[in-house]
Amino acid sequence: MTIRDRSVTPEQVQSAVSKASTAWLSDRRPKKAAAERKRRHRALTQEEREAKALATATAKKRRADEREARELDRLLARIGYLSRRSQREAEAMLRVRVSWKSSAQPKVTAICPRNLYARMAPEVTERTKAALATRSRIAADGFKNIVLRKIPRGYGRKEQGTRAYEHGEAADLARYILREEALETGIVNRFSNILEYDGPNALYETDAFSVDDRRCAQIVAFWNALEAFEAEADADGNVYSHLILAMPHELSPEGRVKALEDFSFRLDALHLPFVASLHKPDAKGDVRNFHAHIIMSPRPFAIEGPFTWSFEAGKATELNSRAGYDWLRQQAAAAFNHALEKEGKPLRYTGIGQAKRGVPSTGETHDGPAKTARKRQQEADEAERKRLTNQLAAHVAAVMDRQACLGAEIQQILHPLVPSKPQPAISPALAALRKKFPNPLKLAGLSGLDLVPFTSADHASDDWFGPAYNLAVELRRGNWELVRDNGGQPELAVEKREEYQALCQAPALPDIVDEALREAHRRMVAERDWERRVRRDKERIRKQAVTWLRGAPVLLFDRDANVLPELRDRFPKHVMALDGVRQAMVDCHIAALELRRRPAAAATKRVPDVEATASEPGAALPPPAPQSPAVDDGVEHQLFDAVRQGLVKLPGKDLGRR
């Protein structure tokens, strides 16, 4: 570990953290000796003792109120300090830089493997049930309460019934809440500020691991590094907190995304690390139980590079107090209300408890675990009863059909002159497949091994099993030409594929085809929305760049036709590649060179913005830049010719080379 680029020992880190935390403690006056207090108390009369007891109680209440007010003021001051801190102040603060060597980085190939799920599921499930046991309802004043549970975990003292902290616990919880099976589908369902997706600190793909694997490994590396730092710097302190936040079911999926993103942004404004995810309701629970899992730490941090972070010496310990918990509830209520207002919903949330608001409790009563289990068992028994009834009805219908067939055969035997229609022979392989899957709509488990015994004649006569398997495989591999969107619903587009006509004309699709069709439609819609958003962002960036370039002429390139260092952040390569930006840069630079060669009395006049001129009737675009300069024998003319020839006439010149 290093402090201000200086290697330090664990003892020096703990000493520095103790000195930095001293500023958060208030001075206390020394208490009087116990013997002196007892002597003075015995000398008092009964009336004086009662007056003293009343004064003591009043002073105690006043001190408690003042202590709570100071704690809240300190929390607000801390939040304001972290929000207004400049980059210079951040660099001047005491920080510890932690970095992972390439050989020691975690090798992670799955977000949540089966053994991790089996180990984490019971504990996290109980936490979630306890957090969502009280459902929020509209109170008498028209507000709904925030349902938030905060579970702090660390190396300090343990509450009764809780287990000791284990190494790797934070990373395991982060991987568990990010598993794909529990997340809401079709939306952005994961947020984190401990890694970057773009820029110099972003991860890159290697030969052995993909970008997703390295991001998962970086999340594991961050929480393991934080655990090691907390063990040395604050041995009895908090490592992380697990937040379980009930999301408004009245919001749309996109609204819940905006609400969680707003709440996460408030944590990021304090430079606190977090990983958040949106979970869908449990299959056996209430369909309204949309909720979010957030794992956060009170230790401010900063990203220094891939697998490299720096931690501050001081911690936002106020978030672990009652005032900090109330602040989290208020921030969640503000995020929910903002999202509800955007969608035009009249409902509003509040982070203030009903007791403080003077409103009677409206908590919804629950049956409890035992009664709920009995109800679920009754529902399961009723479903099994319906299944057996339907199965019996299907069996009776099959028996009646068989009797009708036997009657027809008997009539054929009694009247041999009536010709019978020849029945096509079924091959043993196709007959075995029909026996294995008696219901043609339930083909779950069908694989290529079942079609291996088929001959060419079997494939020609089979219009259901083989085409269903091949169509499901094509849809899973991303052949989106077979899918079209019909008013938000998936639909097959196989009119030109003769082998799939029987499936297309059937009243219902097999389960494997229907599942693959819905997944392909979801991915197609998601990619189409992503491409539309990318095009919109590119057009916005292009308009901003062209508007800026059509203002006052500015020199953009040096003698070697490279972008000037102070303008490289404004015009990176991907911005210069947009339509019209490259030519606008050339025109702006040429106009700036001409202005430099004119007399000093010629003043530049900034051209109005493109958007502003477009809104005025009769407004025209700014005049094009001149195509050639006047003849001049000075250095400016030589620079002008070099830039013009290098940027316009020479083929293959890289305008964005740095």
N, C-alpha and C positions, 0 to 999 in steps of 0.2 A: 504494500500500500504506500501511496505517496501523498504528501501534503505540500501544495505549492511547489511541485516538481522536486520534492525532497523525500527520500526514503525514510520511513519511520517504522518503529516497532509497535506491536499491539499495545504495550504500556503507554507509549507516547500518544497513540490515538485516543485511548481512554482518558488520559490526562487532558488532552486538548478539548475533547467533548465535554468533560466536566467543567472546564473553565468557560466554555461557550454557553453552557446551560445555566451558569450562575446568574446570568442577567435575567433569567426568567423567574428567579426566586425572589420573594420579597423579604425584607428584614423583619425580624420578630423581636419584640421587647422581652427581656428576661423576666421570667415569672418570679413572684415573691416566694420566699422560703415557706415551706409547709408549716413549720413550727410557729413562725410569726403570725400566719393567718389564723391558726387555731387559737393562739393566745388572744388575739384581738376579738375573735368571734365569741369566746367565752365571756369577755368583759361586756358584751352588748346585752341590752334588755330585750324582753320579748317583742316589744313594739319595734325596736331598732332592727332586730333580726328579721321580722316580717318585711320591714321597709327595705332592708338589704337584699332579701330574696327577690322582692319585686323589682328592685333596681337591677339585680343580676340578670333576671329573666329578660327584662327590657333590653339591657345592653347586649345580651346574647343574641336576641332576635335581630337587633340593629346590626351587630357584627356579621350575622349570617347574611342579611340583606346586602350589606356593603361588600362582603366577600363574593356573593353571587354577581353583583354589579361589576366589581373589579374583574372577575373572571370573564364576564361577557365583554367588557371593554378591552381586556387583553386579547381576547379572541378576535374581536373586530379590528383592533390595531394590528394584530399579526396578519390577518387577511389583507388589510389595506396595504401593509408593508410589502407583502409578497406580490400583490397585484401591481404596485407602482414601482417595483424595483427595476432599475435600469441595467443594461448589460455591464456597465462599468462596476456597479455595486455587486453584481453577481460574480464577476471575476475577482473582486477584492475579498469576497467572503471566504471563509475557511472551508475548503472542500477536500475530499479524499477521492482520488481517482482509482477505479477498479477496472481491470482489463483481464480478459481471458486469452491465454495463449492458444494458438491454432491446434496444438496437440491435445489440449485439455478441454476444448469446447465439447459440450454434450452432443452425442450422436443420437438424434431422435428421428425416427422414420414414421411415426404415427402420433396423432394428437392425443388420443385416449385409447390405448390398447385394452384388451379384454381383462387382463389381470388388474390394471389400474381401476377400471370401472367397477369390478367386483369388490375391490377394497374400499373405494370411496363412496359407492352408491348408498349403502345403508346410512352412514353418518350425514351426508349432505341431504338425503331424502328426509330424514327426521328434522334437520334444520329448516328445510323448506316448508314442511307441514306445520311446524311450530310457528314459522313466520307468517304463513298465510292462513292460520287458524281463525283469526279475527278478520272478517271481511268488512270492508269499509262500506258504509251506507250514508245516504244524505241525511244530515242532521236537521234540527228544527230551524237553524239559521241559514239553510240552503247550501252548506259546504260539506264536502266529503273529507274524511281524514286520510292522511298519508299512512300507509302500512309499510313500515320499514323496520327490519331487524338487523342489528349490528353485532357480529360475533368477533371480538378481538382475540388474537392469538399471539403468543410470544413466550419468552423464556422466564417471565416473572411468576408471581404467585398464581396458583390455580384455584378456581372455584371448586366447591364440593361437587363431585360427580363428573368432572372434566378430566381428560387425559393430559399427560405431559406433552410438551411440544416435541415433534420429531423432525429430524433433518430432511429437507426436501418436501415438507408438507405444503408450503406455499406454491411451489411449482406444480405439484400433483393437483392441487385444487384448481389452478389456472387451466391446466390441461383438461380437467374433468368438465369445467363449465363451458369450454370451447368445443366440446364434441358435437359432431354434425347431427346426431340423432335427436338431440334435445332442442336444437335451435329452430326459430321460426324460419320458414322457407319463403323464398321469393323476395326477400328484402335484405338490406345490409344489417346483419345481426351481430357483428363483433366490432368492438372499439378498444383501442389501446394507444398509449403515448410512450411506451417504452421501446418502440422501434419505429424507424422511418421507412416509408415506401419509395420516396424519391430523394434525390440529393446525394451529397458525398457520403452520408452515413447510411445509405440504403444497402441492403444485402444484394449479392449477385449469385448467379447460379454456377455451381461447380460440376465437375464430371461425375462426382459421387452422389451429390445431393441436389434436389431441386430448391427453388426459392421458398416454397411453402415449408419444406422440411427445415431449412435454415432459419426461417422465422419462428417456427415452433421451438427449435433449439435455442434461439436467442431469448425467447420468453423464459424457458427453463433456466438458462444461464443467468438471466437478470435476477430472478427470485433466489437462486442459490447464492449469488454474490451478495445480495441484500442480507440473507440469513447470516453469512459469514461476517459481514460488516457489523450487524447488530450484535452478534455474539461477542465481538471484541469491544465495540464502542458503548453499548448499553446492554449489559448482560441480563438485566431484569426488566427490560423495556418491551414494548410492543413491536412485533415484526410486521404483521399485516392485520387487516380487518376484512371480514367477509360480510358484505352488505347484500341483503335479499330485499328487493323493492318490488311491491305489487304494482303492475302497470295498469293504466285505465283500459278496461275492455271496451269502453265507449269509443276510443280512438281507432282509426284505421291502422293497418300495419305500418304504413308510412308515417302516420302521426306518432306511433310509439317509437319509431326510429328517431324522429326529430326530438322527442322528449328525452330519450336516453342520451342522445348526442349532446343536447343542451346541458343536461346534468353532468355528463362527463367533461364538457368544456369548462364547467365551474371548478372541477377538481384539477384540470390541467392548468387553469389560471393560477393555482397555488403551487404549481410545479410538483404535484404529488403523483407518483406512479400509480397506474391502475390498468386493469383488464376487465372489460365489461362485455356481457353477452345477453341477448334477448332469448328467453326460453318460451316455448309454447306450453299450453296446459297439458297435464298428465292425461294419458288415454283413459284412465279409470277415475279421474277426478272431475272437478267442475270445469266446464268449457270456458269460464270467464277468468280462470286463474293464469292470465298472462303475467309473467314476472321477469325480473332482470337479476342476474348474479354479477356482483362487482367485487373484485379483490383489489384492495388499495393499501398503501403504506403511508404513515404520517411523516416519512423522511423525504424532504425535497431532493430532487435529483436533476441531472441534465445528461443528455446523450452526447458523448464525445466521439463516437464512431461505432462501427460494427463490433458488437461484443465488448463495448467499453462505455462505462458510465462514471459519473462523479456524484458523490453524495455530500450533502451539507452536514455540518456538525450539529446544528440545532434541529429539533423535530417539532412538528405542529402537534404537540401533545394535547392541545385543547380540544381536538376532535374526539378524544377518548373520554371527555367529560360530558356532563349532562348538557351544558351549553353547546358543545360541539355537536352532540346528537340532535339537539333542537335545530341547529343551523343546517344540518344535512336534510332534515325534514322540510325546512322552509325552502331550501334550494330545489328539492324535488317538487314541492308544490308549485314553485314559480315556473319550473320547466313544464310541468303538466298543464298549467293554466295557459302558458304561451302556445302550446300545441293545440289545446282545445279551442282557443281563440282563433287560431289560423284556420281550423276546420269549421268554424261557425257553430260550435257546440256551447250551449248556455251553462253547462256544468262547470263548477270551479272546486279546486282543492285548497286545503289549508294545512300548514304544518303545526299549528297551535292546537293543543289538546282540547277536548270538549270541556274538561273541568276548568281550565283557565278561561275559556270563552263563556262559561256559565250556561252550557247547553247540556241537557240530560243525555245520558249514554244511549246510543242507538246501535250498539254492536249486535250483530246477528248471532243468535244462539245456534250452537252446533250439537249434533247428536253424540259426539264422542267417538273414540276409536271402536269400542265394542259394538255399539248400535250401528255405526256406519258399516262395519264388517258384516253384520247380519243383513243389512239392507242390500249390500252388494252380493251376498250369497243368494238372497232371494231373487235378485235380478238375474244372476247366473243360472239358477234353477229354472226360472221362467223361460229364459232363452233356450236352455237345453230341452225343455218340454216342447217348445215350438218347433225346434229342429226335429225332434223325434216324430211329432205330428206330421210335419211336411214330408219326412222320409217315408212314413207309413202311407200317406196319400199317394206319393210317387210309386210306391210298391204296388198299391191296389190298382193304379192306372196301368202299370206295366202288366199285371196279371190279366186285366181285362183286354188289353191289346193282344196278349198271347192267346187268350181264349178266342178272340175274333179271328186270329190267324189260323188256329186249329180248326175252327168251323169252316173257314174257306178251304182248307186242305181236305176236310171230310167231304165237302161238296164237290171238290175236284175228283176225289176218288169215286164218289157215287155217280158222277156224270163225267166220264172220261172223254166224251166228245168235245167238251168245252176246252179249247186250248188255253194253256196257262203261259204267263209271261216268264221268259227265262230270267233267273236271278243271276247277276254277275258274281263270279267266284271271287272270294276275298283271300289274299295271300296270308300265310301264317304270320308274317312279320307285322302286317297291318292289323290283323285280328288281335295279336298280342298287345299292340299299342292301344287299340280301342278298349281292350279289357283292362289295361292299366289305368287309362283315363276315361272312365265311363261318362263323365260330364265333360262335354267338349269345351265348355267355358272355363273349366278349372284345369289349366295346364301347368300349374306351378310345379316345378321339378323336371319338366321336359328339357332334355339336353341333346347334344349331338350324338351321344352314345346310343340313344334310343333309335336314331335314324340310320345307324351303321348297317344293320341287317337288310335295309331296303335295297331292292334291285331297281334297275331303270324303269321296269314296269310298275313297281310299287310307287316310285316317285311320280310317274305319269298319272296313276289312278288316285293318288292322295292329293286332295285339294284343301286339307285343313291342318294336319299336324306339321308337315314340313313347311308349308308357307307361313304358318303362324310362328314357328321357330325362326325362320329366316328373316321375317319382317321385324320381329323383336330384336334380333341381332343388329340389323341395319339401323334401327332407330337408336339403339344404345351406342352405336359407333358414330352417331352424329350426322346421319344422312337426312338432313332437314328438308330435302326436296320432297319427301314423302309426307310432310306435315304442313298444314296451313292453319291459320287462325281464323275462326268463325265467330266473331263477336266475343272474343275472350275465351272461347272454348276450343280445345284441340280437335282436329279433324284430319282424317287420312286423305292423302292426295295420290291415289294409286290408280287413276283412271287409265294410264298408259302401261301399266304392269299387269299382264294377263294372269300371272301366277297368283296375284292377290285379289282377283275379282270375287272369288267366293267369300273371302273374309270381308270385303267391302260391302257385299250385298246381304250379309248375315244381319239379323236383328240386333245382335250384341257381339262384341269382340271378346276373344279369350283374355283371361286375366293378365297373362304375360305381355300380350300386345297392348292392352289398355294401359298397364303400368308404364311400359316403355314409351308409349305415345304421350302420356301426360308429362313424363320427365323430359322428353325431347321438346315438347311445347314450352315447358317452363324455361329450359335453357335457351331456346330460340328467342322467346320474348325478353328474357333478361339480357341477352347479347344485343338484341335490337335496341332496347332502351339505353344500354351502355353506349352503343355507337351513336345514338341520337344525342346523348349528353356530351360525348366527346366532340361531335361536330359543332354543337352549340358553344362549347367552351373555346374551341379553336376560332370560331367566327368572332366571339367577343374579344379574344386576345388580338386577333388580326385587326379589328376595327380600332382598338385602342392604340396599337402600334402605328397604323397608318395615320390616325388622327394626330398623334404626337409628331410624326415626321412631316406632316403638312403644315405644321406651325412654323415658327421661326427657323430658318436654315441653320443647321449645326454640323460641324465637322465630325464625321463618324469613323473614318479610316486613317491609318497611318500611311507612311510611304510605301510599305510592303502590301498594301491593300488588306490589312487586318483590322478588325474592329478595335477601337481604342479600349484600353483596360477599364476605364471608368464607365463604359457603356456596354460591357459584355454581359452584365447581369440583366440589363434591359433588353438586349437583343441576343439571346443564346441561339444555338443552331436551330432548335425546333421552332422558334419564332420566325427566324429568317426564312425558313422553308415554306411558310404559309404564303398563300396566293397574294401577290401584289406587294408584300413587305420588302422583298429584295430590291425590286425596281424603285420603290419609294425611298429606300435608303440611298440608292445611287443618286436619284434626283435631288434628295435633300443635301447630300454631300457636295454635289456639283454646284447647287445654288449657293451653298456656303462659301465655296471657293471663289465664285464670281463676286460675291459681296465683299470679300476681302480685297479683291483687286479694284473695286470701285472707290471713288473718293470717300473720305471719312464722313462727309456731310450726308451721305445717303443713309437714311435710318431704316431699320428693318421693321416690318409691320406683321404681326402674327395673324395668320389666316384663321377665320373662325372654324370651330370644330365641324366635322362632317355631319354629326347628328343634328347640330343646331341649324346648319344651313339647309338640311333636308326638310326641317319643319317649317321654314319660312317660304312663303310663295314667291316664285321668281328668283330664288337664290341659285347661284351657279357655283360649281366646284372651283377650287383655286386653280390658277393658270398653271400649265405644265412647266417643268424646269427647262431652261434653255438647253439646246442640244450641243452647242459648241461654244467655247469661250473666245474672247478677243485675243489677238496675238500679243504676247508679253514675253520679254526676254528674262524676267526675274525668276527667282526660286519658286514663287507661287505658281508661275506658269508651268514650270517643270513638274512640280508636284501635281498640278491639275492634270497634265497630260498623262502622267504615270498612273494616277488613279483611274482616269477615264479609260485608258487603254487596258489597264489590268482588270477593271471590273466589267467592262462592256464588250470589248473586242476579243480579248484573249479567251479561248475556250478552255473549260475545265478548271477555272480558277475557283478555289474554295473561299467563299466570302466569309465563312464563319470560322476559319482557322484561327486558333488562339496562340 
